[in-house]
Amino acid sequence: MLEWRLRDIEHVHVGEGHPCQADIRWLVHQVRRCRGTLVQVLSRCQDAEEDSLARELRYMVNEALELYEPVPIAPGDEPRS
């Protein structure tokens, strides 16, 4: 869904001498680059042995990416995604 929205924004603001064309291209590139990095971090955390740091990072990255629905946890447990 995010990629579709980025393409829509590019379509409207890039080309035909639009005044903010360079800024939109830079911003879209940054969003894609950062999202790609977060996906790599999430993948590494999923492949890592179960430890508290990997679980915490998975949760934080998933909150930013909104890829998975967070799993409800019991009180006192750490968040999982």
N, C-alpha and C positions, 0 to 999 in steps of 0.2 A: 504494500500500500504506500509506503514512503517513497519508493522509487517512482510510482505512478504520479505522486504529487510533485516530486522534483521535476519530472518531465513536463508536467502541466505548467509549472512555474517557468521553466526554461522556454517552453513554447511561447508563452505570453511575453516574456521579458527579454528574449534574445533574438536578434535579427532586426532587419529593417531600420538600423541606426538607433535602436532604443537607447536612451541616455544611460541606463544602469546596466547595460549588457555585460560589461567587464566585471562589475561587482556581482551580478547574479551568477555568472560562470564560476567565479572564484568561490562564492559561497556554496554553490551546489557541489563543486569539487571537494571542498572541505567537509561537507556533510557526508558525502560518499566515502571519503578517505577515513574519516573517524568511525563511521559505522562499520566499515570493513575491518578496521583494527579491533573494534569491540567484538565483532563476530569471531575473530581469531582468538581473542582472549577467552571468550566463552567456550570455544571449542577445546582449547588447551585445558581449561578448568574441568570440562566434562571428561576429558581423557585422564586427568590427574587422579591419583589415589585420593580416597575420601579423607580430607582433612578440613579443618575449620576455615583455613584461608581460602581454599578452592571453593568451598560452599558459599562463603561470604562474597567472593568475587562473582560467582555464578549469579547470585541473587542480585547484586548491584548492577551487573552488566545486563541482565534480563530486564531489570526495571527501566534501564535506559533504552534498550532495543524493543521492549514489549513483544518478544517472540513467543513466550510461553505464559500461560496462566499460572500465577504463583500457587503453590500447593499449600492449603491450610495446615497449620502446625499446632501442636499441643503447647500449652503455656510452658515456658522455660526452654523449649527447643529452639534451634536456630532456623531461620527462614530457608526454604528450599524453592527452587524453580526448575 
